[in-house]
Amino acid sequence: MANRGSCAAAAAILLMPLGFLVLSVRGETLLSAPLNVTIREIEVNSAVVTWEILEGDPVIGFAITQQKKDVRMLRFIQEVNTTTRSCALWDLDEDTEYIVHVQSVSMGGSSPPSEPVLFRTPKESEKLASQSPGEEDFAHAAQLRAGELIIIVVVLVMWAGVIALFCRQYDIIKDNEPNNNKDKAKNSSECRLFLKPTESHHQTTIVLTNCYHQPDGGLNSMK
């Protein structure tokens, strides 16, 4: 009997460190459920879920379950090696209620799920109607600015075309000026010779007369 008691005592002593090790590991892996789970930026087909965790929890990621109300099908989203405290929910149906749970993830496992959060996506018509007047005014002002810019560009293009046409006509006029000057010089240098009889001894005198064109196409002579 004494031998059995001593063996039991020795076994207990040997198992005590192992028990402390198991308790310490369980204490390290035990996580608290995420707190203050909130749904933000609710759109027709998307939303953003945010949460907080207790300071000191060895969290390395998160897991989210998303479920339509009164529907058993679940969507499971998990991400590790991250410190983010938010996640986008996408591909949602409009005018539909959803239930969301969030869990923290550590090296030893996952925390209990958070308190369920219920939210509903709006209808497309409701979202359009809920736009603030400021947003509509901003969009209208942006359209007006775009129209003004188009008008300014059109006017500048027209002015550029007018200037280009004027420059072309000016070049044509400049090119024709030397030809006109040559014609004038040629006309002013033409001379005519004619014979003028004299009264004495029936002699004939050669008279040189400078000629030039009149505006009406006639000729004037200058002795």
Secondary structure, 3 states (H helix, E strand, C coil): CHHHHHHHHHHHHHHHHHHHHHHHHHHHHCCCCCEEEEEECCCCCCEEEEEECCCCCCCCEEEEEEEECCCCCEEEEEEECCCCCEEEECCCCCCCEEEEEEEEEECCEECCCCCCEEEECCCHHHHHHCCCHHHHHHHHHHHHHHHHHHHHHHHHHHHHHHHHHHHHHHHHHHHHHHHHHHHHHHHHCCEEEEEEECCCCCCEEEEEEEEEECCCCCEEEEC
